[in-house]
């Protein structure tokens, strides 16, 4: 199929973009196009205007100031995959990004496009929830920051006004020596995950967990932070039998049911994948120098 007719706009600055969004009716932003173009061709979306972000200045960058990783919205996923800054400051992002589609999609796909599309199975969406990220959005009224926990308001619906543009995301960096793992189950490599999990932990010198982040993607309309599991891990030594008991509570999480898997299968994966990720994260700490 071919996309519906629309007017095309090619702005060069953020000010131009927010001006267009402020006065155009039924406009869609084009970033990498890996989600929007198929949706246009299948006529799932019918915009009157397409605003192309690909030549807007100042939206593609990777910085690491003051203990955070700051990424511009138009930064390509492939750039994140090969960034030395990301590898050192946020290694779980390196691991997660390799699960995103295939090389061809990562060449064009952007951080901001993935976060705004908000597919509940998207790796970068799950990672943003795991790292307590913040997103920065701009409009003619100025800029504002949104905690990523409050960013999803409904299925594939971000907390953006019609005249707002996501310009950047900030990811707090965990200190050197932490354990991390991103594990997902998909039918084939490159497919959307049926369930994914992002895990980060810190341990003391005796091997007891002092801090934990456990997040599940693909279970519902937005990533789920497993706060009960995070609390239960504090003071524990990572050991498989104990993890089975701790992660069993995740079977009670609500889960969607679709053509890919029944809810009960997702709930089973929710008990298995975090356990595997926690063991992998612990091994990474054990393989290096403990704090």
Secondary structure, DSSP 8 states (H G I E B T S, - for coil): ------EEE---SHHHHHHHHHH-SSEEEESS-TTHHHHHHTTS---SEEEE-TT-TT---EE--TTEEEEETT-BHHHHHH-HHHHHH-HHHHHHHTTSS-HHHHHH-BHHHHHHH--TT-HHHHHHHHTT-EEEEEETTEEEEEEGGGTEEETTEES--TT-EEEEEEEE---TT-EEEEEEE-SSTTS--SEEEEEEEEE-TTSBEEEEEEEEESSSSS-EE-HHHHHHHTT-B--HHHHHHHHGGGGGS-----SS--HHHHHHHHHHHHHHHHHHHHHHHHTS---
